[in-house]
Every structure is written in C-alpha cells, then in structure tokens.
C-alpha cells in the first residue's frame, strides 16, 4: 500500500481499515435522504391533502436532495479543493442533521420541501468529501476496494433505511426524521478519527486548474450510468405490481434480493479492479443492459426478479468502475473537483432516470430501450479513442 507519508507535504499517518469504514459509512447518508421517506408518502399525502400541489410536492421531498447533489457537487468539490476536506465535511454533517430533522417541527409542506433542498446541499458536500478522502488515503487495489465498499454499504443501507422508515412511522409519520441526528454523531467522530492530507495553507498554494477535456467522456458515460443504476431500484416495484404482486412484503423481499446482488458485485470490484475500466465497463454496462431488457420483457414475478438480479449485478460493478475511471489520474489538488463532477454526474443521472422512463413511453418499453442503449454503449466504448487511451487501472 502506498502510505500517505511517502508523499511530500503529507502528514505521517497511515490509513487503517477503520478510517475506510467510517468514510463509506458516511457515504450512506445521501441514501438515507433518498429512501427514508418512501414508506411515508401515503401518510404525507393524507396529512397535507388540503395543500395545493400536494401530489407533486410530496414526491419532491424524496427527489429534491438528489437534484441538489447533481447541481452542487461540482461546486462542493471546488470548495473542498480550496479550503480542505475535513472542515467542510464536519460543517456539512451538522447542516445535514439540522435540515434533516426540521420536518418533524414543520407544518408547511413547502417548507418541508425547502428543508429537503437543504439536506441535498449538505449531502453534496458529504458525498464529495468522503469519496475524495478515500482517494486521498488509499491507492491501487485498496482504493478500488473502498470504492466497491461504498456501493456495498449504500445498497444494503437502502434496504435497512426503508425498513426503519416504515417501522418508525407506524404511529407518527414524522418520527423517521429523527434518524437524521446521526449526522451530529458523525460530525463529532470525523474530526477526531480523520485528518487533512495536506495543511489548508498548502492546499491553497497548490490549487491548480483542472483539464476538463479528458474528463468529458467519463462524466458523460457516468451520467448515463447513474440512470442505468437507478432504473432497477425504482422500476422493479412498479414492474412487480404490473405482474400481479401487490403485497408490500413480497416487493420488499425482491428489492432486498436485488440489493444483495448489487452488493456482491461491488464487493468483488476490489479483486477485479486491476483489469481496468477498459475491460470492466463493457462488461458492467452489458450485463446491466441485458438485465434491464429482461425486466422490461418479463411477464411473471419470477422473471422480473431474475432480470433484477442480473441488472443489479452489472450495476454493482458499474459505479465503482466509473469512479475509478474519473479519479485515477487526478492530482491531489484537483481530486475533489473531479470527484465532485463525478458525484454530480451520477446523481443527475439518477434524478433523470424516472423522467427518462416516462419520456420513452413508460414500462416496459422504456426498460428495453435503456437496456439496449446500455448494451450498445458496452460495444461502442472500447472503440472510442479517448476511452482506449485510459489507463488499465487506478
């Protein structure tokens, strides 16, 4: 492993497993923001039935944070490169908790939506800071392993958070918002356990321009990859309902199996990462695309589940490969901006994924179309000059 101490100007500290686990754990906070409210939407619709536009505003409470991450992660990267990782991370964790808990006390649905925008602003800084610190602390196979673990943790935590949200909302739909206080816990732990790889003064001296041209293709592909990744998460419950499954427990069980498939594939990323994006991206896009097309054509709950497992296995390999492709060649003083751009592209794709399905005519044709496009991209990528020029591994 390349030690941080071997780089001039870096503190003589060695990152351990506990530091990586803390960083990937904090990376789950945007997932909490995305899925916690899913089980309580019906209750919120009832609670604010007299509010004009309630049918649009309640779903917006779920999508608003992802939208803000997509819009602001690049800006967060610029701030991180200028002022340092730990400072912004700590502030963002506190802000995350404050805005996250706010809906417990708010009686106005528009104000709740506004608070969700605040959560998204904090999440943009948290996700970018954590991913950048993983790239700072680790290199080679270890870096790849923690990129994979990010997807593992986020996939499994999505299932856990949905269950928690539903359980806590049994008596009062506002109760789940107290889970956002975990941000305060992390805000206390993070500055104690983590360290700034360079002093802030040294960062300011070394902030340099970043060449965006080589990143245009990786970021464009990442945006589509975000849409592909999010498609099975959102559309499988809808497809199961269309196939005659209306039992929430059965839908939850299939969703859990799909999340496990994503986690297993992501967990394997550290072992295969040396093959590099040039080999792994065609495989991951191809597998994900075939799985999505399978879901679209499926007519029974079993075939929907099989397609979901295939698609999610490809997606579990997809995200960490895209991240490795973007950050592998970035210098320390440019890394947060590159990571922020990747985060913005990923979450923009996720936000646009349901809209893309609607634009393509809805299920099942849209899933077949997205799957086919993913397979075409898998075939085309190795033939693109800029892609072929990318290094084999990070």
Residue pairs with C-beta under 8 A, 6 or more apart in sequence:
1 138
1 139
1 140
1 142
2 139
2 140
3 14
4 10
4 11
4 12
4 13
4 14
4 15
4 136
4 137
4 197
5 11
5 12
5 13
5 14
7 197
7 332
9 198
9 199
9 202
10 197
10 198
11 195
11 196
11 197
13 195
15 137
15 138
18 193
19 137
19 193
19 194
20 134
20 137
20 138
20 142
20 146
20 149
21 149
22 186
22 189
22 190
22 193
22 194
23 130
23 133
23 134
23 137
23 146
23 194
24 130
24 134
24 146
24 149
24 150
24 152
24 153
25 153
25 186
26 89
26 93
26 126
26 130
26 186
26 190
27 126
27 127
27 130
27 131
27 150
27 153
27 154
28 153
28 154
28 157
29 93
29 96
29 123
29 126
29 127
29 182
29 183
29 186
30 65
30 66
30 69
30 123
30 126
30 127
30 154
30 347
31 154
31 157
31 158
31 161
32 157
32 161
32 179
32 180
32 182
33 65
33 66
33 100
33 116
33 119
33 120
33 123
34 62
34 65
34 66
34 158
35 62
35 158
35 161
35 162
35 165
36 161
36 162
36 164
36 165
36 176
36 177
36 179
37 44
37 61
37 62
37 165
37 176
38 62
38 162
38 165
39 162
39 165
39 166
39 169
40 165
40 166
40 169
40 173
40 176
41 58
41 59
41 62
43 169
43 173
44 58
44 61
44 109
44 173
45 54
45 55
45 58
47 173
48 54
48 57
48 58
48 109
51 57
51 109
51 110
54 109
57 109
57 110
57 113
58 109
60 113
60 116
61 103
61 112
61 113
61 116
63 351
64 113
64 116
64 117
64 119
64 120
65 116
65 117
65 119
65 120
65 123
66 120
66 347
66 350
66 351
67 120
67 347
67 351
68 117
68 119
68 120
68 121
68 123
68 124
69 120
69 123
69 124
69 127
69 343
69 344
69 347
70 344
70 345
70 347
70 348
70 350
70 351
71 124
71 344
71 348
72 120
72 121
72 124
72 344
73 124
73 127
73 128
73 340
73 341
73 343
73 344
73 347
74 337
74 340
74 341
74 343
74 344
75 124
75 340
76 88
76 124
76 125
76 128
76 129
76 336
76 340
76 343
77 128
77 132
77 336
77 337
77 338
77 339
77 340
77 341
77 343
78 336
78 337
78 340
79 88
79 125
80 88
80 125
80 128
80 129
80 132
80 336
80 337
80 340
81 203
81 207
81 333
81 334
81 335
81 336
81 337
82 203
82 204
82 207
83 200
83 203
84 196
84 198
84 200
84 203
85 129
85 132
85 133
85 136
85 194
85 196
85 197
85 336
86 129
86 190
86 191
86 194
86 195
86 196
87 196
87 200
88 125
88 129
89 125
89 126
89 129
89 130
89 133
89 190
89 194
90 187
90 190
90 191
91 125
92 122
92 123
92 125
92 126
92 129
93 122
93 126
93 183
93 184
93 186
93 187
93 190
94 183
94 184
94 187
95 118
95 121
95 122
95 183
96 119
96 122
96 123
96 126
96 180
96 183
97 180
97 181
97 182
97 183
97 184
97 187
98 118
99 115
99 116
99 118
99 119
99 121
99 122
99 180
100 115
100 119
100 177
100 179
100 180
100 181
100 183
101 177
101 178
101 180
101 181
102 111
102 112
102 115
102 118
102 177
103 112
103 115
103 116
103 174
103 177
104 174
104 175
104 177
104 178
106 112
106 115
119 180
122 183
124 340
124 343
124 344
127 343
128 336
128 339
128 340
128 343
129 336
131 147
131 150
131 323
131 327
131 339
131 342
131 343
132 335
132 336
132 339
132 340
133 194
133 197
134 143
134 146
134 147
134 150
135 143
135 327
135 330
135 335
135 339
136 197
136 332
136 335
137 197
138 145
138 146
139 394
140 393
140 394
141 270
141 273
141 274
142 270
143 324
143 394
144 269
144 270
144 273
144 274
144 320
144 324
144 393
144 394
145 269
145 270
145 273
146 270
147 269
147 273
147 320
147 323
147 324
148 266
148 267
148 268
148 269
148 270
148 273
148 320
149 266
149 267
149 270
150 266
150 319
150 320
150 323
151 262
151 263
151 266
151 269
151 316
151 319
151 320
152 262
152 263
152 266
152 267
152 316
155 259
155 260
155 262
155 263
155 266
155 316
156 259
156 260
156 263
158 233
158 259
159 252
159 255
159 256
159 259
161 179
162 252
162 255
163 252
164 176
164 179
165 176
165 179
168 175
168 176
168 178
168 179
169 175
169 176
197 332
198 206
198 332
203 333
206 332
206 333
207 333
208 331
208 333
208 334
210 330
210 334
210 337
210 338
212 341
214 329
214 386
215 326
215 338
215 341
217 384
217 386
217 387
218 322
218 325
218 326
218 342
218 390
219 326
219 341
219 342
219 345
220 345
221 281
221 322
221 325
221 377
221 381
222 322
222 325
222 326
222 342
222 345
222 346
222 349
223 345
223 346
223 348
223 349
223 352
224 349
224 373
224 374
224 377
225 285
225 318
225 319
225 322
225 346
225 349
226 345
226 346
226 347
226 348
226 349
226 350
226 352
226 353
227 349
227 350
227 352
227 353
227 356
227 370
228 285
228 288
228 289
228 292
228 315
228 318
228 349
228 353
228 370
228 374
229 288
229 315
229 318
229 319
229 346
229 349
229 350
229 353
230 349
230 350
230 353
230 354
231 292
231 311
231 353
231 357
231 367
231 370
232 258
232 291
232 292
232 295
232 308
232 311
232 312
232 315
233 255
233 258
234 353
234 354
234 357
235 295
235 357
235 363
235 367
236 254
236 255
236 258
236 295
236 304
236 308
237 251
237 255
238 363
239 295
239 296
239 298
239 304
239 363
239 364
239 367
240 250
240 251
240 254
240 301
240 304
241 251
242 363
242 364
243 298
243 299
243 300
243 301
243 304
244 301
245 251
245 254
245 301
250 301
254 301
254 304
254 305
254 308
257 305
257 308
257 309
258 305
258 308
258 309
258 311
258 312
259 312
261 308
261 309
261 310
261 312
261 313
261 316
262 312
262 313
262 315
262 316
263 316
264 313
264 316
265 312
265 313
265 314
265 315
265 316
265 317
266 316
266 317
266 319
266 320
267 316
268 317
269 316
269 317
269 320
269 321
272 280
272 317
273 280
273 320
273 321
273 324
273 393
273 394
274 392
274 393
275 392
275 393
276 390
276 391
276 392
276 393
277 321
277 322
277 324
277 325
277 387
277 390
278 381
278 382
278 387
278 388
278 390
278 392
279 392
280 317
280 321
281 318
281 321
281 322
281 325
281 378
281 381
281 387
282 378
282 379
282 381
282 382
283 314
283 317
283 378
284 314
284 315
284 317
284 318
284 321
284 378
285 314
285 318
285 374
285 375
285 377
285 378
285 381
286 314
286 374
286 375
286 378
286 379
287 310
287 311
287 313
287 314
287 317
288 310
288 311
288 312
288 313
288 314
288 315
288 318
288 371
288 374
289 314
289 370
289 371
289 372
289 373
289 374
289 375
289 376
289 377
289 378
290 310
290 311
290 314
290 371
290 375
291 307
291 308
291 309
291 310
291 311
291 312
291 313
291 314
291 371
292 307
292 311
292 367
292 368
292 370
292 371
292 374
293 307
293 367
293 368
293 371
293 372
293 375
294 303
294 306
294 307
294 310
294 311
294 371
295 304
295 307
295 308
295 311
295 364
295 367
295 371
296 307
296 363
296 364
296 365
296 366
296 367
296 368
296 371
297 303
297 307
297 364
297 368
298 304
298 306
298 307
298 364
311 371
319 346
322 342
322 346
323 339
323 342
324 393
324 394
325 390
326 338
326 339
326 341
326 342
327 335
327 338
327 339
327 342
327 394
328 391
328 393
328 394
329 391
330 338
330 339
356 366
356 370
357 363
357 366
357 367
357 370
358 366
359 366
360 366
360 369
360 370
381 387
382 388
